Amino acid sequence: MGGFPLIAYSIAAAKLSKKIDRIIVSTDSEEIAMVAKKFGAEAPFIRPAEISGDKSTDLEFVLHALDWFKKNEGKIPDYFVHLRPTTPLRRPLDIDMAIEKILKNRRATCLRSGHEIRESPYKLFGIDGDYFSGLFPKDKRPDYWNLPRQSFPPVYQPDGYVDILVSRFVLKNKVIHGKKIVGFISPDTGEIDKPEDLSFVNFKLQKEHWEIYNWLKKNFLINKQIKLI
């Protein structure tokens, strides 16, 4: 995207954050590990294939990383700032604001980012045989799904913009998020889940100012050729 691999954008965002101490990439790919190192991240281990499949969970890779820290460094980080490569466009200031927010809330079990979605789930249907049915049977308002959008509470879609995990909570409870999820309202900068999503994110990259993109071009372009790929 824009001449750089997706993972470079997450690394750049972490580099430009004022509150992230280390940048660790967890991957099962030697090639991705090499690229991550070239853009300034650490890739001190290769993740096992059995926890790197399509159905593998975040919990598996986080526990693996925590185990590596305990065995190799004798301690674990207090927090993981999880930056998914599939949400490449971020503003480093937002990351720092999210970190400040969870540091002020000692009861928090994690922080998750999400952007407000336009269509409320109250207006959606499930299907039962031949018939549509509302998703909220306890709502007693007749035909509540036809009410104006303003009749419903705002709803937020998790987007991978910035998630922060509390290491000791994960180790103790063997879950990622828990119940005290601090909400961080993020801009909708686009997630890349399908090839066609790349067009939307590329459009935003070219039409808007992105500090991370300027940093990548400044540090890794020589005569318009990428230095390290």
LINKA-V867953 format. One line per field, one symbol per residue. ss: DSSP state (A for helix, B for strand, O for the rest). A space follows every 50 residues. Layout:
ss=???
This chain:
ss=OOOOOAAAAAAAAAAAOOOOOOOBOOOOOAAAAAAAAAOOOBOOOOOOAA AOOOOOOAAAAAAAAAAAAAAAAOOOOOBBBBOOOOOOOOOAAAAAAAAA AAAOOOOOOBBBBBBBOOOOAAAOBBBBOOBBBBOOOOOOOOOAAAOOAA AOOOOBBBOOOOBBBBAAAAAAAOOOOOOOBBBBBOOOOOOOOOOOAAAA AAAAAAAOOOAAAAAAAAAABBOOBBOOO
